[in-house]
Amino acid sequence: MAVVVGARSEAVKLGVVVRALQAQPWAEVAVIGPGRRGEAVEETLALFGARVDRRLADVRRSGRPGLAGDLVTGLGEHFAALRPDLVVVQGDTTSALASGLAAQPVRIRVVHVEAGLRSRDALPFPQEIDRRLAAPPADLPPADRRPFAPLADLHLVGPHPAGLHPAALYLAPTRSARDSLVAERIAPAHVIVTGSTAIDALMHVVTPRRRPDRPLALVIAHRPERGEPRRRIARVAARLATERPGLDVVTTTPLGPEEAARGPANLRRLPPLPYQGFVNLLATATLVITDSGEVEEAAASLRLPLLVMRETTERREALLGRWAHLVGTEEELILKTADAVLAARPPGGGVPRPCVFGDGRAAERTVAACGWLLGLAPRPADFHPPG
């Protein structure tokens, strides 16, 4: 089988799956990864004992349509050479979509990990488009869906040992993701809730460390819109540090000239960190302010107070606890909420634990689902969050 890993986020979430697949006697795994600029992917996969076996040619065209076109061509060539029984892809990336498009003409089954997340808003988050293209049209019978559902077209050859008729199978990370798929008229029997493999990766990699003597706030903006929203986030980091001299503030958002020139000593801007360095820093935080869905999941596992800088989130489970708040990008609301959380003496980070997003066994369930698809294992039980 083939596993397609196009970016570091995919390497984090699929590295644990590759590791679990390699332990199965029935699985021969080939990882398809990026070309010359794939150092971050290689470095992240190595944390899980995995590596890239086949490389894609460097993308020649710019923009999402050009990227998708180049990826479909390159992946098609690899699939034709490997002829895998199935291809494993992850999430909402263009490489996941391209894998499904490349696999469909040669009828290779595709396992879509992290299916069903829905923000309900594709404008600021174009990844929503990739996720929706993974699902079949709801008003077509199963026999007619296949040409339109390459990512989720997990049809079996011959009768299935569990008696389920050949149909689409989706690996949803949470019950909310499952419910979104069911609301789109996908049969509940065709959805398995696995938990998030990002929690597996966090538990595998993070090194428990002593919390710093001073409280630490992390402002982690992975994909803010350019222009005023980004400037507001930079100003939030600068104001947090300026108005709270007893608080250390670390941000990954580029600071404007004013913030960079006048920023206090307790404000630091870090370049992108390797995954292990990033999660170890995250584990020492007192408060996290972010727009990253992956960080939302990690914060829940680490029991970190969390402010989500979005108007909506596809990981609504993050908002169920008392320490998580959806605050948008308005400076005053973010700062007011940060003050309230810090004054309440939040629990802070430490050791990752099972949470609403996963229990560290999502890769195990994913591999079991692949075995079930191939008729080699029973259907795995759904993940249920603790207590």
VEXSE-16480 format. One record per residue (C-alpha): residue in one letter; chain; x, y, z. Coordinates in steps of 0.02 Angstrom, whole numbers. Each point is the difference from the previous one (the first is absolute). Layout:
% VEXSE-16480
<rec mise="a" torvo="A" u="X" v="Y" w="Z"/>
...
% end
This chain:
% VEXSE-16480
<rec mise="m" torvo="A" u="0" v="0" w="0"/>
<rec mise="a" torvo="A" u="52" v="181" w="-25"/>
<rec mise="v" torvo="A" u="-7" v="144" w="125"/>
<rec mise="v" torvo="A" u="6" v="176" w="-75"/>
<rec mise="v" torvo="A" u="83" v="134" w="107"/>
<rec mise="g" torvo="A" u="10" v="169" w="-82"/>
<rec mise="a" torvo="A" u="30" v="119" w="147"/>
<rec mise="r" torvo="A" u="62" v="1" w="179"/>
<rec mise="s" torvo="A" u="-177" v="-2" w="71"/>
<rec mise="e" torvo="A" u="-32" v="-161" w="-96"/>
<rec mise="a" torvo="A" u="165" v="-72" w="61"/>
<rec mise="v" torvo="A" u="-54" v="32" w="180"/>
<rec mise="k" torvo="A" u="-169" v="-83" w="-21"/>
<rec mise="l" torvo="A" u="52" v="-142" w="-117"/>
<rec mise="g" torvo="A" u="172" v="-38" w="75"/>
<rec mise="v" torvo="A" u="-86" v="-94" w="142"/>
<rec mise="v" torvo="A" u="-108" v="-92" w="-128"/>
<rec mise="v" torvo="A" u="152" v="-53" w="-101"/>
<rec mise="r" torvo="A" u="83" v="-60" w="159"/>
<rec mise="a" torvo="A" u="-153" v="-104" w="45"/>
<rec mise="l" torvo="A" u="-18" v="-68" w="-177"/>
<rec mise="q" torvo="A" u="182" v="-54" w="-4"/>
<rec mise="a" torvo="A" u="-35" v="-111" w="151"/>
<rec mise="q" torvo="A" u="-132" v="-98" w="-96"/>
<rec mise="p" torvo="A" u="56" v="-159" w="-89"/>
<rec mise="w" torvo="A" u="-127" v="30" w="-138"/>
<rec mise="a" torvo="A" u="53" v="179" w="-41"/>
<rec mise="e" torvo="A" u="141" v="47" w="-118"/>
<rec mise="v" torvo="A" u="9" v="190" w="9"/>
<rec mise="a" torvo="A" u="74" v="126" w="-121"/>
<rec mise="v" torvo="A" u="-1" v="183" w="53"/>
<rec mise="i" torvo="A" u="-15" v="125" w="-142"/>
<rec mise="g" torvo="A" u="67" v="171" w="49"/>
<rec mise="p" torvo="A" u="56" v="167" w="-70"/>
<rec mise="g" torvo="A" u="158" v="26" w="-100"/>
<rec mise="r" torvo="A" u="152" v="107" w="37"/>
<rec mise="r" torvo="A" u="-92" v="118" w="119"/>
<rec mise="g" torvo="A" u="-67" v="-135" w="113"/>
<rec mise="e" torvo="A" u="123" v="18" w="144"/>
<rec mise="a" torvo="A" u="-137" v="40" w="127"/>
<rec mise="v" torvo="A" u="-98" v="-153" w="-53"/>
<rec mise="e" torvo="A" u="153" v="-112" w="12"/>
<rec mise="e" torvo="A" u="47" v="69" w="170"/>
<rec mise="t" torvo="A" u="-175" v="-24" w="68"/>
<rec mise="l" torvo="A" u="-23" v="-176" w="-69"/>
<rec mise="a" torvo="A" u="166" v="-51" w="80"/>
<rec mise="l" torvo="A" u="-75" v="35" w="171"/>
<rec mise="f" torvo="A" u="-113" v="-150" w="-30"/>
<rec mise="g" torvo="A" u="128" v="-113" w="-81"/>
<rec mise="a" torvo="A" u="-67" v="34" w="-175"/>
<rec mise="r" torvo="A" u="77" v="70" w="-159"/>
<rec mise="v" torvo="A" u="-44" v="50" w="-177"/>
<rec mise="d" torvo="A" u="20" v="-145" w="-121"/>
<rec mise="r" torvo="A" u="-52" v="85" w="-162"/>
<rec mise="r" torvo="A" u="10" v="186" w="-41"/>
<rec mise="l" torvo="A" u="-111" v="113" w="-101"/>
<rec mise="a" torvo="A" u="79" v="116" w="-127"/>
<rec mise="d" torvo="A" u="7" v="182" w="54"/>
<rec mise="v" torvo="A" u="-158" v="97" w="-41"/>
<rec mise="r" torvo="A" u="23" v="111" w="-153"/>
<rec mise="r" torvo="A" u="-161" v="101" w="0"/>
<rec mise="s" torvo="A" u="-61" v="123" w="131"/>
<rec mise="g" torvo="A" u="-169" v="16" w="85"/>
<rec mise="r" torvo="A" u="-116" v="-138" w="61"/>
<rec mise="p" torvo="A" u="-60" v="-54" w="-174"/>
<rec mise="g" torvo="A" u="179" v="-13" w="-65"/>
<rec mise="l" torvo="A" u="57" v="-91" w="157"/>
<rec mise="a" torvo="A" u="-145" v="-123" w="-13"/>
<rec mise="g" torvo="A" u="36" v="-33" w="-184"/>
<rec mise="d" torvo="A" u="184" v="-36" w="30"/>
<rec mise="l" torvo="A" u="-40" v="-112" w="148"/>
<rec mise="v" torvo="A" u="-130" v="-101" w="-94"/>
<rec mise="t" torvo="A" u="125" v="-32" w="-140"/>
<rec mise="g" torvo="A" u="141" v="-48" w="117"/>
<rec mise="l" torvo="A" u="-106" v="-108" w="114"/>
<rec mise="g" torvo="A" u="-77" v="-87" w="-150"/>
<rec mise="e" torvo="A" u="172" v="-53" w="-56"/>
<rec mise="h" torvo="A" u="44" v="-69" w="172"/>
<rec mise="f" torvo="A" u="-167" v="-91" w="15"/>
<rec mise="a" torvo="A" u="24" v="-79" w="-171"/>
<rec mise="a" torvo="A" u="172" v="-64" w="53"/>
<rec mise="l" torvo="A" u="-51" v="-61" w="173"/>
<rec mise="r" torvo="A" u="-177" v="-63" w="-35"/>
<rec mise="p" torvo="A" u="-43" v="7" w="185"/>
<rec mise="d" torvo="A" u="-155" v="-84" w="70"/>
<rec mise="l" torvo="A" u="-45" v="163" w="85"/>
<rec mise="v" torvo="A" u="67" v="175" w="29"/>
<rec mise="v" torvo="A" u="-8" v="90" w="168"/>
<rec mise="v" torvo="A" u="-19" v="189" w="0"/>
<rec mise="q" torvo="A" u="-37" v="126" w="137"/>
<rec mise="g" torvo="A" u="-113" v="148" w="28"/>
<rec mise="d" torvo="A" u="-28" v="154" w="-103"/>
<rec mise="t" torvo="A" u="159" v="23" w="-102"/>
<rec mise="t" torvo="A" u="16" v="18" w="-187"/>
<rec mise="s" torvo="A" u="108" v="-157" w="-3"/>
<rec mise="a" torvo="A" u="-142" v="-99" w="79"/>
<rec mise="l" torvo="A" u="-122" v="61" w="-133"/>
<rec mise="a" torvo="A" u="126" v="-32" w="-139"/>
<rec mise="s" torvo="A" u="30" v="-176" w="64"/>
<rec mise="g" torvo="A" u="-184" v="-40" w="-17"/>
<rec mise="l" torvo="A" u="-7" v="73" w="-174"/>
<rec mise="a" torvo="A" u="155" v="-98" w="-54"/>
<rec mise="a" torvo="A" u="-63" v="-163" w="76"/>
<rec mise="q" torvo="A" u="-175" v="5" w="-73"/>
<rec mise="p" torvo="A" u="41" v="-40" w="-184"/>
<rec mise="v" torvo="A" u="101" v="-154" w="48"/>
<rec mise="r" torvo="A" u="-128" v="-52" w="134"/>
<rec mise="i" torvo="A" u="117" v="2" w="148"/>
<rec mise="r" torvo="A" u="-94" v="10" w="165"/>
<rec mise="v" torvo="A" u="39" v="154" w="105"/>
<rec mise="v" torvo="A" u="-11" v="10" w="190"/>
<rec mise="h" torvo="A" u="-38" v="178" w="56"/>
<rec mise="v" torvo="A" u="61" v="33" w="177"/>
<rec mise="e" torvo="A" u="-79" v="147" w="94"/>
<rec mise="a" torvo="A" u="-161" v="4" w="-101"/>
<rec mise="g" torvo="A" u="-151" v="103" w="42"/>
<rec mise="l" torvo="A" u="71" v="157" w="80"/>
<rec mise="r" torvo="A" u="-110" v="147" w="-52"/>
<rec mise="s" torvo="A" u="26" v="183" w="41"/>
<rec mise="r" torvo="A" u="-151" v="47" w="-107"/>
<rec mise="d" torvo="A" u="101" v="143" w="-74"/>
<rec mise="a" torvo="A" u="116" v="-23" w="-149"/>
<rec mise="l" torvo="A" u="43" v="184" w="-24"/>
<rec mise="p" torvo="A" u="140" v="25" w="128"/>
<rec mise="f" torvo="A" u="44" v="-185" w="2"/>
<rec mise="p" torvo="A" u="11" v="-71" w="-178"/>
<rec mise="q" torvo="A" u="43" v="-170" w="75"/>
<rec mise="e" torvo="A" u="-188" v="-19" w="23"/>
<rec mise="i" torvo="A" u="-13" v="-20" w="-189"/>
<rec mise="d" torvo="A" u="121" v="-147" w="2"/>
<rec mise="r" torvo="A" u="-97" v="-83" w="140"/>
<rec mise="r" torvo="A" u="-167" v="18" w="-89"/>
<rec mise="l" torvo="A" u="69" v="-69" w="-163"/>
<rec mise="a" torvo="A" u="44" v="-157" w="98"/>
<rec mise="a" torvo="A" u="-185" v="-39" w="27"/>
<rec mise="p" torvo="A" u="-120" v="-71" w="-131"/>
<rec mise="p" torvo="A" u="-157" v="90" w="-58"/>
<rec mise="a" torvo="A" u="-135" v="-42" w="125"/>
<rec mise="d" torvo="A" u="-141" v="-20" w="-127"/>
<rec mise="l" torvo="A" u="82" v="-139" w="-103"/>
<rec mise="p" torvo="A" u="-18" v="-186" w="37"/>
<rec mise="p" torvo="A" u="162" v="-86" w="55"/>
<rec mise="a" torvo="A" u="30" v="-79" w="-170"/>
<rec mise="d" torvo="A" u="3" v="171" w="-82"/>
<rec mise="r" torvo="A" u="107" v="88" w="131"/>
<rec mise="r" torvo="A" u="165" v="-81" w="-42"/>
<rec mise="p" torvo="A" u="58" v="116" w="-140"/>
<rec mise="f" torvo="A" u="-34" v="150" w="113"/>
<rec mise="a" torvo="A" u="71" v="-66" w="164"/>
<rec mise="p" torvo="A" u="181" v="-50" w="-28"/>
<rec mise="l" torvo="A" u="60" v="39" w="177"/>
<rec mise="a" torvo="A" u="-137" v="-94" w="89"/>
<rec mise="d" torvo="A" u="-29" v="-139" w="-127"/>
<rec mise="l" torvo="A" u="54" v="-145" w="110"/>
<rec mise="h" torvo="A" u="-89" v="-139" w="-91"/>
<rec mise="l" torvo="A" u="37" v="-180" w="42"/>
<rec mise="v" torvo="A" u="32" v="-139" w="-124"/>
<rec mise="g" torvo="A" u="-118" v="-143" w="37"/>
<rec mise="p" torvo="A" u="-104" v="-25" w="157"/>
<rec mise="h" torvo="A" u="58" v="80" w="160"/>
<rec mise="p" torvo="A" u="24" v="-113" w="152"/>
<rec mise="a" torvo="A" u="-109" v="116" w="104"/>
<rec mise="g" torvo="A" u="-141" v="-12" w="-127"/>
<rec mise="l" torvo="A" u="3" v="184" w="-47"/>
<rec mise="h" torvo="A" u="-36" v="30" w="-183"/>
<rec mise="p" torvo="A" u="141" v="88" w="-95"/>
<rec mise="a" torvo="A" u="-20" v="185" w="36"/>
<rec mise="a" torvo="A" u="95" v="156" w="47"/>
<rec mise="l" torvo="A" u="93" v="-3" w="166"/>
<rec mise="y" torvo="A" u="56" v="158" w="89"/>
<rec mise="l" torvo="A" u="125" v="14" w="143"/>
<rec mise="a" torvo="A" u="-66" v="144" w="106"/>
<rec mise="p" torvo="A" u="106" v="68" w="143"/>
<rec mise="t" torvo="A" u="-147" v="45" w="113"/>
<rec mise="r" torvo="A" u="-185" v="-33" w="23"/>
<rec mise="s" torvo="A" u="-35" v="177" w="-61"/>
<rec mise="a" torvo="A" u="92" v="-38" w="-163"/>
<rec mise="r" torvo="A" u="-100" v="-161" w="-14"/>
<rec mise="d" torvo="A" u="-163" v="95" w="26"/>
<rec mise="s" torvo="A" u="48" v="122" w="-139"/>
<rec mise="l" torvo="A" u="24" v="-145" w="-120"/>
<rec mise="v" torvo="A" u="-164" v="-80" w="52"/>
<rec mise="a" torvo="A" u="-88" v="168" w="-23"/>
<rec mise="e" torvo="A" u="64" v="-5" w="-180"/>
<rec mise="r" torvo="A" u="-95" v="-164" w="-21"/>
<rec mise="i" torvo="A" u="148" v="-115" w="21"/>
<rec mise="a" torvo="A" u="-56" v="-162" w="82"/>
<rec mise="p" torvo="A" u="54" v="-11" w="183"/>
<rec mise="a" torvo="A" u="60" v="-178" w="-32"/>
<rec mise="h" torvo="A" u="129" v="70" w="-120"/>
<rec mise="v" torvo="A" u="83" v="115" w="127"/>
<rec mise="i" torvo="A" u="129" v="-51" w="131"/>
<rec mise="v" torvo="A" u="49" v="122" w="137"/>
<rec mise="t" torvo="A" u="186" v="-25" w="30"/>
<rec mise="g" torvo="A" u="53" v="150" w="104"/>
<rec mise="s" torvo="A" u="133" v="120" w="-64"/>
<rec mise="t" torvo="A" u="169" v="-71" w="-46"/>
<rec mise="a" torvo="A" u="72" v="170" w="51"/>
<rec mise="i" torvo="A" u="-28" v="-51" w="182"/>
<rec mise="d" torvo="A" u="97" v="-161" w="-33"/>
<rec mise="a" torvo="A" u="143" v="102" w="-71"/>
<rec mise="l" torvo="A" u="-1" v="121" w="147"/>
<rec mise="m" torvo="A" u="7" v="-141" w="126"/>
<rec mise="h" torvo="A" u="140" v="-85" w="-95"/>
<rec mise="v" torvo="A" u="111" v="153" w="-18"/>
<rec mise="v" torvo="A" u="-24" v="121" w="145"/>
<rec mise="t" torvo="A" u="127" v="-1" w="141"/>
<rec mise="p" torvo="A" u="-70" v="51" w="170"/>
<rec mise="r" torvo="A" u="92" v="154" w="65"/>
<rec mise="r" torvo="A" u="-8" v="110" w="152"/>
<rec mise="r" torvo="A" u="-111" v="150" w="-25"/>
<rec mise="p" torvo="A" u="93" v="167" w="-3"/>
<rec mise="d" torvo="A" u="-2" v="111" w="153"/>
<rec mise="r" torvo="A" u="-88" v="140" w="-96"/>
<rec mise="p" torvo="A" u="-167" v="-28" w="-89"/>
<rec mise="l" torvo="A" u="16" v="-22" w="-188"/>
<rec mise="a" torvo="A" u="-127" v="48" w="-133"/>
<rec mise="l" torvo="A" u="19" v="-69" w="-176"/>
<rec mise="v" torvo="A" u="-79" v="95" w="-145"/>
<rec mise="i" torvo="A" u="1" v="-127" w="-142"/>
<rec mise="a" torvo="A" u="-75" v="62" w="-163"/>
<rec mise="h" torvo="A" u="27" v="-129" w="-135"/>
<rec mise="r" torvo="A" u="-111" v="70" w="-134"/>
<rec mise="p" torvo="A" u="-71" v="172" w="36"/>
<rec mise="e" torvo="A" u="-63" v="100" w="-147"/>
<rec mise="r" torvo="A" u="122" v="131" w="-61"/>
<rec mise="g" torvo="A" u="-31" v="183" w="35"/>
<rec mise="e" torvo="A" u="-92" v="65" w="152"/>
<rec mise="p" torvo="A" u="-40" v="-170" w="81"/>
<rec mise="r" torvo="A" u="185" v="-43" w="2"/>
<rec mise="r" torvo="A" u="46" v="173" w="66"/>
<rec mise="r" torvo="A" u="-129" v="-19" w="139"/>
<rec mise="i" torvo="A" u="76" v="-165" w="55"/>
<rec mise="a" torvo="A" u="174" v="78" w="3"/>
<rec mise="r" torvo="A" u="-68" v="144" w="104"/>
<rec mise="v" torvo="A" u="-82" v="-122" w="121"/>
<rec mise="a" torvo="A" u="168" v="-85" w="32"/>
<rec mise="a" torvo="A" u="86" v="169" w="25"/>
<rec mise="r" torvo="A" u="-136" v="66" w="116"/>
<rec mise="l" torvo="A" u="-3" v="-160" w="103"/>
<rec mise="a" torvo="A" u="185" v="20" w="33"/>
<rec mise="t" torvo="A" u="-2" v="188" w="26"/>
<rec mise="e" torvo="A" u="-149" v="7" w="117"/>
<rec mise="r" torvo="A" u="48" v="-155" w="98"/>
<rec mise="p" torvo="A" u="187" v="11" w="41"/>
<rec mise="g" torvo="A" u="-10" v="-156" w="108"/>
<rec mise="l" torvo="A" u="-57" v="-105" w="-150"/>
<rec mise="d" torvo="A" u="118" v="-69" w="-133"/>
<rec mise="v" torvo="A" u="-77" v="4" w="-174"/>
<rec mise="v" torvo="A" u="62" v="-105" w="-146"/>
<rec mise="t" torvo="A" u="-77" v="20" w="-173"/>
<rec mise="t" torvo="A" u="21" v="-81" w="-170"/>
<rec mise="t" torvo="A" u="-89" v="144" w="-88"/>
<rec mise="p" torvo="A" u="112" v="123" w="-93"/>
<rec mise="l" torvo="A" u="7" v="164" w="97"/>
<rec mise="g" torvo="A" u="-26" v="165" w="-86"/>
<rec mise="p" torvo="A" u="138" v="133" w="3"/>
<rec mise="e" torvo="A" u="-79" v="87" w="150"/>
<rec mise="e" torvo="A" u="-20" v="-157" w="104"/>
<rec mise="a" torvo="A" u="174" v="-61" w="-46"/>
<rec mise="a" torvo="A" u="82" v="167" w="40"/>
<rec mise="r" torvo="A" u="-91" v="39" w="162"/>
<rec mise="g" torvo="A" u="-35" v="-175" w="62"/>
<rec mise="p" torvo="A" u="45" v="-30" w="182"/>
<rec mise="a" torvo="A" u="131" v="-124" w="56"/>
<rec mise="n" torvo="A" u="-133" v="-128" w="49"/>
<rec mise="l" torvo="A" u="-62" v="-13" w="-181"/>
<rec mise="r" torvo="A" u="87" v="-124" w="-116"/>
<rec mise="r" torvo="A" u="-37" v="-44" w="-179"/>
<rec mise="l" torvo="A" u="54" v="-177" w="-48"/>
<rec mise="p" torvo="A" u="23" v="-71" w="-175"/>
<rec mise="p" torvo="A" u="-91" v="-162" w="-40"/>
<rec mise="l" torvo="A" u="63" v="-137" w="116"/>
<rec mise="p" torvo="A" u="24" v="-185" w="-35"/>
<rec mise="y" torvo="A" u="-149" v="-99" w="60"/>
<rec mise="q" torvo="A" u="83" v="-71" w="156"/>
<rec mise="g" torvo="A" u="68" v="169" w="53"/>
<rec mise="f" torvo="A" u="-169" v="79" w="-28"/>
<rec mise="v" torvo="A" u="-101" v="-124" w="104"/>
<rec mise="n" torvo="A" u="128" v="6" w="140"/>
<rec mise="l" torvo="A" u="-17" v="190" w="4"/>
<rec mise="l" torvo="A" u="-189" v="-17" w="-4"/>
<rec mise="a" torvo="A" u="3" v="-117" w="150"/>
<rec mise="t" torvo="A" u="78" v="136" w="108"/>
<rec mise="a" torvo="A" u="-130" v="133" w="-41"/>
<rec mise="t" torvo="A" u="-122" v="82" w="119"/>
<rec mise="l" torvo="A" u="-116" v="66" w="-136"/>
<rec mise="v" torvo="A" u="-15" v="-32" w="-188"/>
<rec mise="i" torvo="A" u="-76" v="121" w="-125"/>
<rec mise="t" torvo="A" u="-13" v="-80" w="-172"/>
<rec mise="d" torvo="A" u="-91" v="-19" w="-166"/>
<rec mise="s" torvo="A" u="69" v="-176" w="-27"/>
<rec mise="g" torvo="A" u="-115" v="-150" w="9"/>
<rec mise="e" torvo="A" u="145" v="-115" w="39"/>
<rec mise="v" torvo="A" u="50" v="109" w="146"/>
<rec mise="e" torvo="A" u="-180" v="-3" w="62"/>
<rec mise="e" torvo="A" u="13" v="-190" w="12"/>
<rec mise="a" torvo="A" u="171" v="4" w="85"/>
<rec mise="a" torvo="A" u="-61" v="129" w="126"/>
<rec mise="a" torvo="A" u="-146" v="-111" w="47"/>
<rec mise="s" torvo="A" u="116" v="-148" w="30"/>
<rec mise="l" torvo="A" u="124" v="106" w="100"/>
<rec mise="r" torvo="A" u="-143" v="83" w="98"/>
<rec mise="l" torvo="A" u="56" v="172" w="-58"/>
<rec mise="p" torvo="A" u="-112" v="154" w="11"/>
<rec mise="l" torvo="A" u="-41" v="46" w="-179"/>
<rec mise="l" torvo="A" u="-61" v="153" w="-95"/>
<rec mise="v" torvo="A" u="-50" v="-41" w="-180"/>
<rec mise="m" torvo="A" u="28" v="148" w="-118"/>
<rec mise="r" torvo="A" u="-137" v="-47" w="-122"/>
<rec mise="e" torvo="A" u="-181" v="40" w="-29"/>
<rec mise="t" torvo="A" u="-35" v="-186" w="-20"/>
<rec mise="t" torvo="A" u="95" v="-163" w="23"/>
<rec mise="e" torvo="A" u="-19" v="-174" w="-73"/>
<rec mise="r" torvo="A" u="59" v="-69" w="168"/>
<rec mise="r" torvo="A" u="-147" v="56" w="105"/>
<rec mise="e" torvo="A" u="41" v="-128" w="133"/>
<rec mise="a" torvo="A" u="142" v="115" w="54"/>
<rec mise="l" torvo="A" u="-129" v="122" w="67"/>
<rec mise="l" torvo="A" u="-85" v="-122" w="118"/>
<rec mise="g" torvo="A" u="120" v="27" w="145"/>
<rec mise="r" torvo="A" u="-1" v="149" w="116"/>
<rec mise="w" torvo="A" u="174" v="56" w="-55"/>
<rec mise="a" torvo="A" u="-34" v="17" w="-188"/>
<rec mise="h" torvo="A" u="-77" v="155" w="-82"/>
<rec mise="l" torvo="A" u="-39" v="51" w="-179"/>
<rec mise="v" torvo="A" u="58" v="182" w="-10"/>
<rec mise="g" torvo="A" u="20" v="48" w="-183"/>
<rec mise="t" torvo="A" u="135" v="129" w="-41"/>
<rec mise="e" torvo="A" u="-63" v="155" w="93"/>
<rec mise="e" torvo="A" u="141" v="63" w="110"/>
<rec mise="e" torvo="A" u="-102" v="58" w="148"/>
<rec mise="l" torvo="A" u="-99" v="-161" w="15"/>
<rec mise="i" torvo="A" u="158" v="-106" w="-11"/>
<rec mise="l" torvo="A" u="91" v="103" w="131"/>
<rec mise="k" torvo="A" u="-150" v="7" w="117"/>
<rec mise="t" torvo="A" u="-24" v="-189" w="-11"/>
<rec mise="a" torvo="A" u="186" v="-31" w="23"/>
<rec mise="d" torvo="A" u="-3" v="105" w="159"/>
<rec mise="a" torvo="A" u="-148" v="-98" w="68"/>
<rec mise="v" torvo="A" u="81" v="-168" w="-36"/>
<rec mise="l" torvo="A" u="168" v="48" w="76"/>
<rec mise="a" torvo="A" u="-84" v="72" w="155"/>
<rec mise="a" torvo="A" u="-92" v="-165" w="26"/>
<rec mise="r" torvo="A" u="167" v="-92" w="23"/>
<rec mise="p" torvo="A" u="-17" v="-120" w="-146"/>
<rec mise="p" torvo="A" u="69" v="-177" w="18"/>
<rec mise="g" torvo="A" u="135" v="18" w="-133"/>
<rec mise="g" torvo="A" u="82" v="-134" w="-104"/>
<rec mise="g" torvo="A" u="104" v="-153" w="37"/>
<rec mise="v" torvo="A" u="-32" v="-179" w="-53"/>
<rec mise="p" torvo="A" u="-122" v="-40" w="-142"/>
<rec mise="r" torvo="A" u="-151" v="-101" w="52"/>
<rec mise="p" torvo="A" u="-152" v="-75" w="-87"/>
<rec mise="c" torvo="A" u="-126" v="134" w="-44"/>
<rec mise="v" torvo="A" u="-152" v="32" w="-107"/>
<rec mise="f" torvo="A" u="110" v="-9" w="-157"/>
<rec mise="g" torvo="A" u="88" v="-165" w="33"/>
<rec mise="d" torvo="A" u="78" v="-124" w="118"/>
<rec mise="g" torvo="A" u="162" v="-45" w="-90"/>
<rec mise="r" torvo="A" u="-75" v="-149" w="-92"/>
<rec mise="a" torvo="A" u="-62" v="84" w="-159"/>
<rec mise="a" torvo="A" u="141" v="-74" w="-106"/>
<rec mise="e" torvo="A" u="-43" v="-172" w="68"/>
<rec mise="r" torvo="A" u="-183" v="22" w="-51"/>
<rec mise="t" torvo="A" u="53" v="70" w="-170"/>
<rec mise="v" torvo="A" u="107" v="-152" w="-36"/>
<rec mise="a" torvo="A" u="-140" v="-115" w="59"/>
<rec mise="a" torvo="A" u="-118" v="90" w="-120"/>
<rec mise="c" torvo="A" u="121" v="-32" w="-143"/>
<rec mise="g" torvo="A" u="6" v="-183" w="48"/>
<rec mise="w" torvo="A" u="-189" v="-5" w="9"/>
<rec mise="l" torvo="A" u="-12" v="78" w="-172"/>
<rec mise="l" torvo="A" u="113" v="-137" w="-69"/>
<rec mise="g" torvo="A" u="-95" v="-137" w="90"/>
<rec mise="l" torvo="A" u="145" v="-38" w="117"/>
<rec mise="a" torvo="A" u="-66" v="64" w="167"/>
<rec mise="p" torvo="A" u="-164" v="36" w="90"/>
<rec mise="r" torvo="A" u="-75" v="173" w="-6"/>
<rec mise="p" torvo="A" u="78" v="107" w="139"/>
<rec mise="a" torvo="A" u="-110" v="72" w="136"/>
<rec mise="d" torvo="A" u="-31" v="187" w="-5"/>
<rec mise="f" torvo="A" u="102" v="118" w="109"/>
<rec mise="h" torvo="A" u="-96" v="69" w="148"/>
<rec mise="p" torvo="A" u="73" v="149" w="93"/>
<rec mise="p" torvo="A" u="39" v="-26" w="184"/>
<rec mise="g" torvo="A" u="-132" v="39" w="133"/>
% end
